Amino acid sequence: MEYTYQYSWIIPFISLPIPILIGVGLLLFPTATKNLRRMWSFPSVLLLSIVMIFSVYLSIDQINSSYIYQYVWSWTINNDLSLELGYLIDPLTCIMAILITTVGIMVLIYSDNYMSHDQGYLRFFAYMSLFNTSMLGLVTSSNLIQIYIFWELVGMCSYLLIGFWFTRPTASNACQKAFVTNRVGDFGLLLGILGLYWTTGSFEFRDLFKIFNNLIYNNEVNLLFVTLCAVLLFAGAVAKSAQFPLHVWLPDAMEGPTPISALIHAATMVAAGIFLVARLLPLFIVIPYIMNLIALIGIITVLFGATLALAQKDIKRGLAYSTMSQLGYMMLALGMGSYRAALFHLITHAYSKALLFLGSGSIIHSMESVVGYSPDKSQNMVLMGGLTKHVPITKNAFLLGTLSLCGIPPLACFWSKDEILNDSWLYSPIFAIIACSTAGLTAFYMFRIYLLTFEGHLNLYFKNYSGKTNKSLYSISLWGKEGSKIITNNFPFLSLFTMNNNNERSSFFCKKTTYQIDSNGTKMMRPFVTIPHFGTKNTFSYPYESDNTMLFPMFVLSLFTLFVGVIGIPFIKFNQEAIDLNILDKWLTPSINLLHESSKESENWYEFGKNATFSVSIAFFGIFIAFFFYKPAYSSLQNLNFRNSFVKSFPKNFFFEKIINIIYNWSYNRGYIDAFYRISLIGGIRFLAELTYFFDRRIIDGLTNAVGILNFFVAESIKYVGGGRISSYILLYSAYVFIFLLLISFVFF
């Protein structure tokens, strides 16, 4: 086993050959590399699978032996500075490595089909492998310098992946927004790292914690300075994990491909901030007020993210705000000192949210067969509804992830979220009330997404439709190929309509769009436009279920969502004896000992059930409210937003409608935070830039130009005085001397 640990340094670099080989291939053999582009998915999955097996093997040893392994090499040494490179294998490293690799493998398999039609297929897999390398390097780092290096690499990969479709203005703006927002936190992180080094003289976690704790215990350090350093370190985690107030980049990051959202914005990259706080928790826990600050930011994010998810129409943005809220739960748990609960929820949420994002990708894939490639349409829940009979497997997987995120037993998130809620009652009743209320909001907005997407009638802006299938036609392909076989459906009455502010329908006609299918009639790959013809019938395609290569990862993640919560079940009572099956506690024993905390004591089922009843009841209440306002009996077109649903469900009441409008506008407009930043920060910076520009051009440059112009006029004036006669020059010179002597006489005499 010692031999295995010695070669653990290779974990981050196993996936690195993929982006290198793709880059070299595109540079030296571009045609051959592009023609064989689908072959790169297999080595990507294979190498990441090797990392996963290695990580699982190390995790099993961690559970059995409960010790921490660290190996370092000297990088540079002089009298004042000593830098080392190394890797750290402990429970936190193993947990993150397993999450990165398992979710990463599923996303890579899923992406092989999802991105198969995209011209940037090779670039996508190169970015993904580089991201996996950066993230694995981050979680295995043994010191703050290494963490910062890989932290920036992760940010760079996120920038590239969010802006993957960089020709779209929304995508390019989104990646810039994510980059700039994270630079704020990263600059704070850098300052905090330098401040801690100036205080302790070390970057290594082992030495850093020991020296820092001794300084605090002996009162040998400026408490205000180290508190400021801790706040700056926490700022990096706030930006990376989309915590309030640096959360504004996360919903815009949904402009990237959906597999990216599943990997880096649900399971790994946004979890880097949680990882950093968990790694530095032995440092934070000895500084007064820092833990309270972490808990406060966490509870604000919990509530803020949930309220912003209430009225979102874009399915991915709704899930993004859900991710923000759930990350707030983890931050709250860390601030309360519930290290185990935070990591437990990190595990369960990662698999459940990855399942939901992949499910949303399958839905978007299906919607594109109907409305064409347009994020405003294919991701808009208003255009969905009644998809159950068309995408039944996706529907079941999405429902499983929804129930898990709502905290319904015995699914994964129930065990972890319930533990956080129970710990919050011991920490602060106010925080507990907010956390429990947000659990109800979570159930409401998640089932709102589910009901608007799958239940009710097939919306798609169509009033009526029939399932009769036309004979196959031939179309002109947008991709330059002719003669591709397509399938179309007839709609006797295909008028589209929307709802205006007065709830009146406005009709319009849709353009005909058909899609290529494979030999079995189910796989629609690329959009086609049929040659227009006159008549009353229109061509159209049904939504369709995704291919097996997209459904298989969803099936595996469904199994994780069902059973991963077992690792944190604290007990099984048999014959009045508690049998400890808590794998998570055994796994985290070295870290818990480092924090000088005791493991969670075993309980009996009665006490556990009593504690869980309240949280589950709140979740069911949120589900009931969602069914009440978005029940399938309503047409989806009548439920464009919960404002209309609420107002229609109650008698006319001006005050009630006013409250609902305020809530809706708050949620739909993102809590006005983006507008506030646009006015205060962006507008303020632009005003300052314009003021600086004016000062530079009019004052600084103006004075310089004024001196030059003055010299010019003086020179022009003097040149007319001289006439070329020496007698005139002597006369002027004598006059100047006489005036000078006259002035001297007045001054001194």
C-alpha positions, 0 to 999 in steps of 0.5 A: 500500500505504501508503494501505491501511495508513492505513485499517487502523484500521477492521478492528476496527469493521467488524463493530460495526454488527451488534450496534448494529442488532440492539439498536436493532431490538429496542428500536424494532421488536421484532416485525419484528426477531424475525420477520426474525431469520434475515436477520441471519446474512448481514450478520454473515458478510459483514462478517466476510468483508470483514475476512478479505479485508483481513487476508489482503491485509495478510498477503500484503504482510507476507510480501513486504515484511517491515516493521511499520506503526504509526499513533497519535493523541494521546488526552490530553497533559499534563506527566506523562501522555501517552496515545495511540490507534493500531493496529499491523500486524505478522505477529502481528497478521495471524496473529491477525486471519486466525484470528479471521476465518476461524474466526469465519466458519465458526462464524457459518455453522454457528450459523445452523442450530445456533441456529435453534431458539433464542429467543436467536438474535438475542442470540447473533449480537449477542454474536458480532459484539461479540466479534469486534470486541473480539478484533480490537481487541485484536490490533491495539492498539499499546499496553498501555492499548488492550490492557487495554480490549479485553481486558476487552471480550473477557472481558465477551463471554465472560461473556455467551456462556458464560452464554447459556442463563442460565436454566440454573443450571449455565450461570449458575454457569459464567459467574460462575466464568469471570468471577471467575477471569479477574478474578484474572489481569486485576487482575494484568495491570493492576498489571503495566501500571501498574508498567511505566509507572512504570518506563518512562513509556510504554505504547507497545510500540515505546517500551516495549521500547526504554526497558526494554531500555536500563534493563536493559542499564545496570542502572538499574532495580530488577530485583526490581520489574520481575520482579514486574511481568513476573509480574503481566503473565504472570498475565493471560495465565495466566488468559485461556489457562487455564493452571495454576492458573487453568484451572478455568473452561475446562471449565465454560465448555462450558455455553455453546452449542457454536459458542461453544466452537469460537470463543472456547474453541478458536481465539481468546479462549483464544489471547489469553493466548498472543498477549499473551505473544508480544507482550511476549516482547521484554520478557520475554526480557531479565528473568532467570527469567521465561522459565523461569517461562513454560516451567514453567507451560507444561509443568505445564499440558501434563501436567495438561490431558492427565491430566484429559482421560483419564476425562471422559465429557462430550465437550466437557469432554474437548476443553476439557482437550485445549485446555488441554494444547495451549495449554500446548505453546504457552506452553512454546514461548514460554518456551523462546524458540521464537517461531516454533514457538509461533505455528505451533502456534497456527495449526494447533491453532486450525483442528484444534480448531475442527473437533473442536468443530464436529464435537462440536456435530454429534454433540450435535445428532444425540444430541438427536434420540434422548435429548432435550435434556439435556446430561447425555445428549446430550454423554455419550460413554457413551450414544454408540457406533456413530454411524459409519453414522448421521453418516458425514460428521461422523465423517470430519471428527472423525477428521481433527481427531483425527489432526491433534491426535495429531500424525500426518503430514502433518496440520497439528498434526504439523508444529508439535507436532514442532517444539516437541518437538524444541526442548524437547530442546535446552532441558531433557531433563526438559521434553522427556520430559514433553512427549513423554509427553503427546503419547502421552497426547494420542493416547490420550484423543483416540482414546478420545473417537473410539472411544467416540463412533463405533465399536462398537455403537450404544449409546444405552442400548438392548439391541436395536433394529430399523430399521423405520419407523412411519407418520407420527404427529401430536403435541403440540408443546412449542412450541405448534404442533399437527399437525407431522409426525414420524417414529418407529422401533419397538424390539421390546425397548426396555429401558434399563440401566446398570452399577452398581458391581458391573458388574450391569445395572439395567433401567429404561424410557425415556420416548418422545420423537420429533422434528420433521423437514423434507420430506426426512426428515433435518432434526430441529429441535425436540423433541416428545412423543407422546401415551402409548399402551399396548403393547409398542412404543415410539417412537424416532428414529435419530441423523441427519446435520446439515444442509449449513449445518453440514457446510460449515464442517466441510468447510472446516476439514477442508481447513485441517487438511489443508493449513495445515501446509504454511506451516511446512514448512522445506524441500524438497530438490531436486538437493542444493539446499534450496529455501526454501518456509517461508512462516511464516519469511518472514511472521515475519521482522520479529518474529524480527528484533525478538527478535534471533533467526535463522530456522530453518536448512534441514534435509534430509529424513533429519534431519527424518524422524529427529527426527519418528520418535520423536514419531510413534511415541509418538503411534501407541503412544497410539493402539494403547493406546486401541484395545486398551482401547476397541476396537470389539469391546467394547460401549460399555456395557462401557467406561463409563470406562477404569478398568473397561476397564483392570481387565478387560483384565488379570488380577486384581491389587490393586496394579494396580487401586489404581493405575488407581483413583487415576489415574481418580479424579484425572482424573474429579475434575479433579485435586482442584483445584476441591475444593482451591479450594472448601475453601481459597479459597471456604471460607477467604473465607467463614470470614473474612467470617463472622469479620469479620461477627462482629467488626463486629456484636459488637465494633464495634457492640457497644461502640457499643450498650453505650455507648448502653445504659449511658447509658440505664440511667444516665439511668433511674437518675438520673430517680428521684433527682429529686423536684422539690424545690429543697432536695433538689437543693441538698443533692445538689449540696453533697454532690457538691462536698464529695466532690470537695473531699475527693478533691482533699485526699487527692490533694494533701495 
